[in-house]
Amino acid sequence: MSKIGRQPVPIPEGVEVKIENHGITVKGPKGELSFDFNPSVRVEKTDKEIKVSLIQEEAKALWGTTRALIVNMIKGITEGFEKKLEIQGVGYRAEIKDKKLVLVVGFTHSVEIEAPEGIEFKIEKNVITVAGIDKQLVGQTAARIRAVRPPEPYKGKGIRYLGEHVRIKPGKKAVAEEGEGVGAG
């Protein structure tokens, strides 16, 4: 039995849920999301909750996953999701031009990232906020931005998630100083 899969999903006020064939559509104050679930999983709606159960025993892995995706859809259309990225480095900056994020991060050219439909960018000082109702799309867009210039291990310059810890390696000089006293004699 899946501990996550057997828990019912409460439907908050102002949220409309439709289940047809093997698809679920959720409408709420921030928008609408839909998801096609596997036919070996049953999704049933009652007055105030959604229950997910198994039809075929072989699909146990999909049971909890389907429930988690439905919970994320409901949270997305009521509250929304956001990821924050931090830019660190001298001369590194970001700005928004025509719904595109323009990054100046040490290349000979600036890098433009277009916001997918349903994603919004905000910039405050050196922090980029990626917001939207689809959790997977928000995470994927944030990962694409971070991949432009991931933090490097010697000085820590680059784009990182807010609060991400980057382990800094000692440089050549620090390694050479450690090795000088070893072979002397």
N, C-alpha and C positions, 0 to 999 in steps of 0.2 A: 504494500500500500504506500502510495506517495503521501508524505506528510503535507506537502504543499498543495498537491492536486486535489485532495479531498476537502480542503477548506473552501467554503462558499465565498463568492466575491460580492460584497454589498454594492448596490446601485445607489449612488447619491441622488439627492433632489436635483432636478433640472437636467438629468442625463437620460437619453432615450437609447434603448438597445433593441436591435433587430437581428434575429438569427434566421437565415434562409439557407437551405441546403447545407453546405459546408463552409459558410461564411458568416462573419459577425460584423455588424456596423454599429458604431457608437457615436452618437451626436451629443454635443454639450455646448457650454457657453463659449469655448475657445475655437470650436471647429468640429470636424468630422473625421474619423479614422475607420478603416475597415481592414479585415484580416481573414484570410482563408485558412481554416484549420484542417488538419489531417482527418480523413473519413474514419479512422480507427478510434477517434476520440469523440465523445458525445458532449455537446454543450446545450444545457437547458436553462431557460429563463423562467423564474417565478416572479411574484409581485415585486420584491425588493432585493433579489439576489440572483446570481448566476452560478450554476453548479456544473462542474466539469467531471466527467466519468469516462472510464475505459469501455470500449466495445471489444477490442481484441487485446489479449494479455501480452502480445509481443510488442505493443506500442507503449510500454510503461514509461519510457523516457519522454514521450511527447505529452504525457498527462500533466505534470507539473509545469512544463514549458508553456503549454497552451494557457494554463491558468495565469502564469506570470505575465504573458503577453497581453492578456485581457486586462489584468490589473494595471499594467503600464499604459494601455490605451485609455482607461478611465481616468487615471491620474493625469495623463497628458492633456485631455480635453477639459479638465477642471482646473488644474494648477499650472500645467506646462512644465517643461524641463529646460535646464540651462547648464552649460559647461563654461568655465572661465579659464582662459589661457593668459599667461604672463609673458611679456617680451623682456628679455634681459640682454643688454649689450650696448656699447657706446654707438650712437647714431642709428640704432634700430628703432623703427617706429611703424605705426599702422594708421590708416585713415580709411574712411568710407567714401567712395565716389560712385554714384549711380547704382546703388544696391550691390556694389562690388567691394570687397575688402582688398585694399592695396597695401602690401607689406614691403617695407624697405629693410632688408635684413642682411646687408653685407654683400649682396651680389652686384654685378655690373648693371643689372636691370631690376625694376620693381616687379613683384609677383602679384598678379590679380587673381582673386578667388571669387567666383560668382556664387551668390547665395542660392541654394536650391529652393524650390517652391516650399513655403512653410517655415523657412529658417530666417531669422533676423539677427543681424550683427549690431553690437553696441561697443563703443570704445570709451574707456575712462582712463586717462593717463597712459600707462603701459599694460592695461588689462583689457583683453578682448572677451566679450561675452557672446556666446552662441546660444540662442534661445529658439524654442519651437515646441510643437505638441507631440511630435514623433520621437521617442527616446532613441531609437536606433539611428535615425537621420541626424539628430543633434550630435550624438557620439561620433558618427562617421565623419561629419563635417569638421568637428573639433580635431579629430585625428588627422584629417587632410591638412588642416592649417598647421598643426604641430609638425607634420612631416616635411613642410617647406624648409624649416631650419631647426631640427631637434637639438636639444641642449648638448653641447660638446663637453667631454669629460675633463678638460684641463682648466678652463676658465669658467665654464658654466654658461657661456653665452648661447642664446637661441630662444626658441619658443617652448615653454613648458606649461603643464597644467598648473593652476594656482594651488600652491601647497605641495607640489611634487618636489621630492628631495633628490638632488642629483649628486652622486658621489664624485668628488673631485679627485683625480689621480695626481700623484706627484709628478713633476716634470723631469726632464733629463738631468737638470742641475741637482735636484734633490736626490735622485738615484745615484749619481756620480759621487756625491759627498758621503753617502752611506758606505760605498764600496772602497773608498780610499784607505781606510784604516785596516782593512781585512788582510791584504797581501803584504803589507809593509813588515820588514823584519830583518 
